[in-house]
Each structure stands twice: as C-alpha cells, then as structure tokens.
C-alpha cells in the first residue's frame, strides 16, 4: 500500500478555462418558465445573469490561490487518491478535527473557516483542521469500482487521520458528511472524542414524532421537511437510480452543472427568496467549479446509488453535539435524535442559517464548533 502523503497544488490549465468560457458563450437556452417563482426550477433570467458573470466577471485564480494557501495534499487509500486540506494550528494542544462536506458541497464550504479554527482568539479553542474531498468529488480520485458508500468512506477517513498522526480527533459533517461522521464515530469510538452534526443521524423512514411532543421550532422544522419530501427530492431519486445518465449532461454543459447545484442553494439555504442573500455569487461559483473542472458531476452523484441501499444503522455512543439551523431541509426533533445519538452533550436551535451553514453563517458556525468541543476536549 502506498502510504505517502504528497503536497498538491492546483494550477488549472488556461485552456480549460478558455473552453469553459467558450461553452458559456454558446449556450442553447430553454424557453422561459411560465411561473414567476422557483417552483419549476431555477428561473431563466437569473441563470442567464449568473452564467454571464461566470464567463466574464468571475476569477477562478482567486479561488485557486486560496485553496493553495490552505495547504492541499493527496494520498492514496484503498486504491483511490484522496484530496484534502490540512492546516496545523500553531497552538500546543490543538484538537485535530476532520470536516466532511456532502452533495452538492465541497471543501469550499470550509475554506474560510481554516484560519479562525486553527488560530482562534483563545488558543484553548484551537484545532488542527483536515478537510477531505469525498471520493468522486473535486480533486479526489473517481472510484473505478463499486462499493464506495459511506461505510467505506468512514473507514478511509480513519486511515487518513492515522496517516496524519492523529490517534484521537473530533469530527463534523453536513449532508452526507453527517452520515460519514456518525459512522466514523461508530467504528472508532476510542478515537473520536466527539462528533458534531447539523443533521442528527437517525432513521428518517421511522414514524415521525406526534406534533404534541414537539416545540414550536421543531414543528416549523417538520413543515420544512415535509415540503422537501413532496417537492424537493427529484434530484435524489435521479442520483440514487441513474447517476450515469445524469452525468452526461453535467459533464458536457457548464450551465447544466450550474443549474443542478445552484437550485439547491436556493431551496436549502436561509436566503429569503434568492440564493445570493445567503451565499455570495463568487462562493457559489467556486463550489460549482470544483465539480466542473474535475468533471465529477456523475461520480459525485453516485454516492446516492452507493449508499442508500446500505445506510449504516449504528447507535452513536460518543459525545455528540447538534447545531440545528432553522432552514435545514431535514430537521429532527431532539427526542427522536436521542434514539440513536445516545450521548448528546450539546443541542442548540439557532435563529439563522440553513443547509450550508458554514458558508451562510460562518461566525455562528465556528462558535458552535467551539462551544461543543470545549465540552469534550
């Protein structure tokens, strides 16, 4: 096995950027939607404006410089190259922390948090930060065989932390990262000092709690989750069943990839009707670029095909913290979360933020990590 960890520096060839711009200049647009809102998907006028900025106003090299400054690495684990950011804190006693994104996210979600996490005002809150790209996402390798579901990814993360010299560490994850992080806590309870989850890891197919047992915040969450279940899961079914078919459009059309991702930033953020109220357009496009440049639209979608038939059902006994953001599209009442997360040490229902909380509310997000991990360091 190749255990070598190699520094990785991005330097995207200019011809890739030129090709992107040429594609954006010759888009064949569909007709305009017959509704004035987002109920049929991303509106034509908005995506045309965003694509025009992508072609003529957006600066990929800015993002590239930020990623390189954050220290990127790759290492082969179980036959797949794993890309990750790794920033060591200057403070003695810093806690290693692995942060895992989901779909349609990327390491960009955590890029701006590296500095405040590694070098906080109080050195007692310092972390050594590890941010891997999921297999098949971004600049990690694309698995050439099946079997790369969340269980195997969690095993891979445990090996990654071993290679980096971290026998004990904390874990956080959002979206699929919540499931991976929970599984990591289950397989390595002697190593994971605490796991922080914005989506508590439970059996979402189980009977919901009766309304009378919920507080007002939880009732609002149940309504959001119900709306997501009825009108927001088309992407889920397609990626779960036919990711390869979807991938042809995502690989060939930058606007197709853009629409497929940005629609979720409208639906899943605390954006008051417009995604850029929650996340600025440069950050939106940075995230899309990590799919476009690496041509991972299909391979990233495949995590749904790989994982949903074999979701882990482990009971999580390690100390757990839950930060519940109001516009998260899957909200779980605490009483139900405690059926699987049996050692909840921290639970906070927040006033703002959604599914991409680290991008939407970075200061609140960082403080939530600090508060929870103070309890378990």
HELIX and SHEET records of a PDB file:
HELIX    1   1 UNK A   14  UNK A   24  1                                  11    
HELIX    2   2 UNK A   44  UNK A   56  1                                  13    
HELIX    3   3 UNK A   60  UNK A   69  1                                  10    
HELIX    4   4 UNK A  108  UNK A  111  1                                   4    
HELIX    5   5 UNK A  114  UNK A  118  1                                   5    
HELIX    6   6 UNK A  123  UNK A  125  5                                   3    
HELIX    7   7 UNK A  150  UNK A  163  1                                  14    
HELIX    8   8 UNK A  176  UNK A  187  1                                  12    
HELIX    9   9 UNK A  211  UNK A  213  5                                   3    
HELIX   10  10 UNK A  216  UNK A  231  1                                  16    
HELIX   11  11 UNK A  234  UNK A  241  1                                   8    
HELIX   12  12 UNK A  243  UNK A  252  1                                  10    
HELIX   13  13 UNK A  254  UNK A  268  1                                  15    
HELIX   14  14 UNK A  275  UNK A  277  5                                   3    
HELIX   15  15 UNK A  281  UNK A  292  1                                  12    
HELIX   16  16 UNK A  297  UNK A  307  1                                  11    
HELIX   17  17 UNK A  308  UNK A  310  5                                   3    
HELIX   18  18 UNK A  334  UNK A  337  1                                   4    
HELIX   19  19 UNK A  357  UNK A  360  1                                   4    
HELIX   20  20 UNK A  362  UNK A  374  1                                  13    
SHEET    1   A 9 UNK A   5  UNK A   8  0                                        
SHEET    2   A 9 UNK A  72  UNK A  77 -1                                        
SHEET    3   A 9 UNK A  80  UNK A  87 -1                                        
SHEET    4   A 9 UNK A 127  UNK A 132 -1                                        
SHEET    5   A 9 UNK A  95  UNK A 100  1                                        
SHEET    6   A 9 UNK A 169  UNK A 173  1                                        
SHEET    7   A 9 UNK A 192  UNK A 197  1                                        
SHEET    8   A 9 UNK A 320  UNK A 324  1                                        
SHEET    9   A 9 UNK A 344  UNK A 349  1                                        
END                                                                             
